[in-house]
Amino acid sequence: MSEKHATGLRLWLAQPALGPKDAPPLLMWGAAVIAAAILPLFVGPWLLSTARDALVMGILALSYDLLWGRAGVLTLGHTTFLGLGAYGFAVATVQFGQAPVAGLAAGVLCAAAVAVVVGYFLLFAGVRLHFFAIISLAVLIVAQQLAVSWQSVTGGDTGILGIPGLSMGEGSHAFDLGGPRASWYAVAVVLLGAIALAWFVCRSHYGKLLDAIATNEWRAKACGYHTSFHLLSVFVVSAVLAAIAGGLMASCSGVVAPDVFSPLLATEVILWVAIGGRGRTGGPVVAAVALTLLKQTIASYSTDAWPLILGGLFLACVLFMPNGLRVRGLAAASRRILRAKSNRPLLHRASHAQEER
């Protein structure tokens, strides 16, 4: 990297001085580090594995928050990159006998390549808003059909079984990260590191640029910024982070199937970010972990109830919590409900008076 590019990168990532508003996220991140370190000491292997799978979904939520919450790019097919990361890891390790680290790299490279191609042809062509969302959903459906029909590589409807767990090193110096406790720490380190990096970037000058593009892209373009290039960069980074989540998911579960490309899961990702609050970094992660644990609990009683609950949560979020779940948002929602109840008798009287006339 030349000195000119290095100086430009330092200017983009320049950090403002810490202020009072930075204390809550730093304290929450520190509390999360402590909780991640001590939780395996008090929780059994099964509960720890369940919580670990929820943390993987937290990584997916963080990747989508970077794209939709920060850059304002709504997509309905973000789980395409989760599936590419999972299948890339599975094919590389099971079909070609590669090491888990190489499998994770293969999944990430595959997702990044697809993101570059799709993002370049769409974003540089000026495709935005619902048009971009619909095309991304079409890409997700195509990926799902390929996973079902390409049986010689993907295993078809059955998927790929016997995926090895995470491990690092070679020979006698290898570290096995496939157990419940070791995989928990591996996933927690990736998630906490990704949160810290996202917070660092988003509070820099580059984060302000992304906010400006999300607010008014035409104004940012008029100020001389190459908005399509920056949106493509965020799109690729988001895809890479989602692919890492897919690789971790495949290595932890030991199996990957075409339902990883499910449009229902893509809808859940949108709900996580909407409830957690767009652009709040930690909020979507907490929402993803909580709702994933809730989904697994409900699924143990009924497999048909979750889509109904998901639809209800989506409607409640749109109607009463458009800015996500927060104290002020709950207070505003309560005021709306109380105002609607107080206006109901007045509407009834007005209609009754009109009938009398």
N, C-alpha and C positions, 0 to 999 in steps of 0.2 A: 504494500500500500504506500502510495506516494505521500510526501509530507503535506501536500495540499489537501488530499482526501482525508488524511488523518486529522488535520485541523478542522475541516468541515464536519467530520463526524463528532469531534469534541464539542463544536458549537451546537450541533443538533441535540446532543445528549447533555448539554449543560444543565445543571440542577440549580433551582432557586434555593434560597436559604430556608432551613426548616422553620416551620411556624406552628402555632397551636393546632391548626387543622390537620397537621401531619401526625399528631400524637395518637389519635384513635387507631389509624391503620397500623402504625408501628407496634402499639400495645397489643392489638389483636393478632398480629403476625407473631409476636413473641409468645403470646399465650398459646397459639396454635403449635408452635415449635415444642413447647413444654408438654402439651397434650399429646402430640404425636410421639414424643419420646417415652412417656410413662404409660400410655394406654396398653401396650402389649403386656405390661406387668400385671394388669388387673383383669384382662379379658381373655377368654378361652380362644382356641384356634378357630372354631367355626364363626364366632362373632367377629373375630379379628379379620377373617377372610371376607366376611360380608361388608365390614366397614372399609376394607381395602378396595373392594370393587366399587364402592360408593366414591372413594377418593379418585379413582380413575375417571369416573363421570365428572368429578369436579375439574379435572384437567380439560376435559372436553368442553365444559361450560366456560372455562377461562378462555379457551381458544375462540369460542364463538363470541364472547364478550368483546374481545379485541376487534373482531370484524364488525359486529352490529353495534355494540355499545360504544365503541370509540370512533370507528370510521363511518358508521351509519349505513353499512352495506347489509341489507336484509337478504338472507338466502334461506331457501327451504330444503336444501340438500347438503347441509354441512357434514352430515354423517357419512357422506361419500368418502371423505378423507379418513375418518375413523375406520371404515371398512377396508380401505386400501392399506392403511398401516397394519391392520390385523392380518389381512390376507398376505401382504408382503412378508410379514414376519413368519407366518405359518408355512408358506410355500418355500421360503428360503431355508428354513430349519428342517422341515419334514421332507419336502420333495428333493432338495438339493444338499441336505446334510450340513448346512452352514452353522456356524456358531451363533448363539442368541444375539450377540452384539451386532454381527453382520446381518442377521435377520431384521433387527430393529432398524439398521441403517437402510436396508433394502425397502422396507415399508415407508420410511420417511422420504427416500428419494422418489419412490413411485408416486406418493401423494404430492410431493413438491412439483414433479414434472407435470402431472395432470393440472394442478393449480396454475402453473405458469401458462400452459397452453390455453385452458379455459378462460383464465383471467385476462390474458393478453387479448384474445379475440373479442371478448365481451367488454371489458372495461375500456380498452383503447378505442373501441367502436362507439363508445358513449352509451352502452346499455346500462341502465340504472333502475332502481326502484322495483316495481312488481315484475317488470320484464326480466330483470336479472334473477329474481326469486323463482319465477316459473321455469326459466332455462336451467337453473341449478337443480330444481326438482326433477326435470327431465334427465339430467346427467345422473342423478341418484337412481332413478328407475332403470336406466341403461346399465349402470354398474350392478344393480341387483340381478338383472336378467343375465348378465355375463357370469356372475357368480353361480347362478343356477344351471346354466346351459354348458359352461366350459368344464365338464366333469373331469377331464383328464388332469386338470391343474387344480381346480377349486374343490373337487369332490362332489359337485352338484348340490342337491338338497341336503345331503348328509353333512356336508362341510368337510373340514379337515380335523382329524382327531390325533391325539398323542403329541400335541405341541409341547416341546420342552420348556421348562421354566427358565427364568433369568439366571445367568451365570456370567462371571467376568474372570478373565485370566486364562492361562493355558496350562494344561497338564496338572501337576501336583500343586500349582500355585493358583488354581481356579477357586473362586468364591461362589458358592451355591446360594443364589437368592430366590430359590423356588419355594422354600417353606413359608408358612403363614407369617411368621414374625419377620423373617428376612425380606420377603416381598412387601410387607407392610412398610418397613423402613425405606425400601427402595422407592415405592410409589410416593410415600410422604415426602421424601427428599426432592423428587422431581416436581411434585405439586408446589411445595413451599418455595423451591428455587424459581419456578415459573411465575409464581405470584410476586415474588420480590423483584424479578426482572421486569415484569409487566408494569408494576407500580413505579419502578425507577424510570422506565421509558416514558410512561404516560404523564409523569409530572415534569418531564423535560420540555424543551422547546418543540421537540418533535410531537409530543403529546398534544401541545396546544395547536399545532398544525392540523393534526387529525381531528381535533374538536372543531376547528374552523371549516374543514372540508365537510364534516358531518352536518354542521349548521347551515352552510351555504357554499356549495362547491363552486358555483359560478363566481362568487366574490373572491374565493381563494385563488381561483384560476386567474382572475383579473389582477390579483396582486403579484402574479408572476410565478406561482407554484405549479409544477407539473402534477396535477391532481391524479391523473390516471396512473402515473408511475407509483405514486405513494399508495394509492388504493391497491394496486397490484402487489406491492411489497407487503402490505398488511394481510392481503388475501393469502399469499404464499406462507407467511409466518404463521397465520392462523391454521392453515392446512397442515403445516409441519407439526404444530403442537397437537392437533387432533390426531395425526398419524402416530405420534408418540403414545397418546392415550390408547389408540387401537393396538399397538404392539404390546403395551403393558397388559391390556385386557386379554389378548390372546395367550400371552405367556402365563398369566395368573390362572386363567380358567382351563387351559389345556385344550380348548376346542374353539373353532370359529365356524359360523354358519352364515348363510345368506341373509338371515334376519338382522345382521348387523347393519344392513343397508335399509332397514325398515323406515318408511316415512313417519310412523308413529314415534320412533325414537327421535327423528329430526324435529318433530313437533315438541317433544319433551325438552329438547335443548333450547328452543325458543322460549318455552315457559320458564325454564330455570333462569335465564337472563332477565326476562320480564319481571319475575317475582323478586329476584335478587337486586334488581336495579341496574339499568344499562350504564356501563362505564364506571361501576363502583368496585371493580376488580374482585374484592373478596365476597361481595354480596351474591353474585351468581354461583360462586363455588359453594358457599354455605347452602344456598337453595338447592343446588344439584345433589349435594350429599344428603340433605334432609329428605328431599322428595324421592331419591333413589332408595333410601332405607324404608320410607313409607310404602313405596311400591312393592318392595320385597316382602314387607309385612302383610300387606293386603293380598298379594299373590298367594301367600300360604293359606289363605282362607277362600279366596275366589279369584280365578284367573280372568273373569269377565268384568269385574267391578272397576278395574283401574282405568280403562278408557273413558268410562262415564265420569269418574272422579277427575280425570285429567281435563275433560271438557268443561266441567264445572269450575275448576280452578282457572282455566283460561278465560272464561266469561267473567269471573269475579275479578281477575287481574285487569281485564280491559275496562270494566265498568267502574271499579272502585279503587284500583291501585295502578293507574297508568304509569306512575314513576317508580314502581317497585314497592316492596314491603319495607316500610320504615315507620318510625313513630309518627312523624308528621303526616305520612300517607294514610296511616290508620285513623288518625284524628280527622283528616279531611273526609275519608270514607264514612266515618261515623256521623259527621255533620251532614253529609249528603243523605244518608238514610233517615236521620232524624228530621231533616227538612222535608223529605218526601212524605214522611208520616204526618208531619204537622200540616202540610198542604192538602192532604187527602180529604179531611172534613170540609175545607173550603171549596174544593172541587165538587164534593158531593152536594153542598148547599147550592152552589151555582147551577148545577145541573137540575136540581130539584126545583129551583126558582124558575128556570127556563121551561120546565115541563108545566108548571102552574100557569105560566103565561099562555 
